[in-house]
Amino acid sequence: MSKESVLVCGTGIAGLAMALGLAKAGFSPALLGPRSAPKAPAGDVYCPRVYAISASSQAFLDQLGVWGMMDAARVTPVETMEVYGDASGMVHLHAWQAAQTALAWIVESSELERVLQQAAQVFGIVWHPEKFQRLASRTVVTDTGRSLTPDLLVGADGAQSAVRQAAGISHTSRPYGDQGLVVHLTAELPHQNAALQWFTGDTVLALLPMPDTADGHQVSMVWSMPDEMAKALLAMPEAQCRHQLETRLMAATGGRLGRLQVRSPLFGFPLFLEGSGMVAPGVALVSDAAHRVHPLAGQGLNLGLGDVEALLDVLRDKEAFRAAGDVRVLHRYRRARAEPILAMRMATDGLHRLFAAQAAPVAWGRNVGMQVVDRVPFLKRLLIGGAAGR
């Protein structure tokens, strides 16, 4: 491979963004991983996985030139957020309280992947559709026997990262014993671009605003709950599962959006708190390959895009005499990400622990705390700034 070449292993959103940013910065990137055809929007059918894109992530995607390529009709701004405790606690956030047009934007995973793939094609980024097999010194060997020796290998290959394992980068993992259930719903009442969240003690329910369909108003559900509860729902026959889910949603939301009807298949995924050493000589990890946090704040992808942006900044600013894979350069990246990652881990894990605690004094304190926050504009602005990634 050519001088100052970077091989990005992983062809999801983080990997594609990394390769595109490298190309725009004058490096010679290549992608390694499966290549699927870009998926065009399909009317009222929506991708089951959606993301809440923060203001900082939106600005980064705009710098990459892909934000404006998305179908605007499939992107929903979050203008307000309502967070309910398990008693009287409630926090109501508005974008205008921080002089913003939106708190976040709800975007389908497939739409992000589609525009990033198109941009990668425009920039002529080399794409090896093989799988990472092993790392021999600084040489990457694929499952077809191809050998590649980049100046830097970026592992963007997900939570089960083969790059992380091959590079011997330290990794910690703690299961929550919970699953996240996702499904799209038709709501009886309009969501009015509000994201809604309920902490119920042993579960966390979020409803995210999405574009209306021919069936009515649409929201996307992310409901984290104990494994046994999630497995019981997923094991039910479809009709029974729909009925149970709709009944439980009405009870959990208090009818905030009226009747909620299931309009897509139900999926579940286990939840973990994970971290890693981030770097090794010639190797850097980004996104889920580097860390995972509880999805209650919807910040997983934003944290991953923050990794990508920080690594790009470090590589652009490095001394000309240092290679992209120089461990001193990569340590700068790790230091740059240490505080944001730790802060997000503490915030998400701390909230999960706080609302999982059943002791009466703790329950009283957390709900009173929410009431206090809801009455103090300065605290609200801090929360909005944190959600924006600033």
Summary of the structure (lengths in Angstrom):
residues: 390
radius of gyration: 21.4
end to end distance: 36.8
largest distance: 64.2
contacts: 1309
relative contact order: 0.17
helix: 41%
strand: 29%
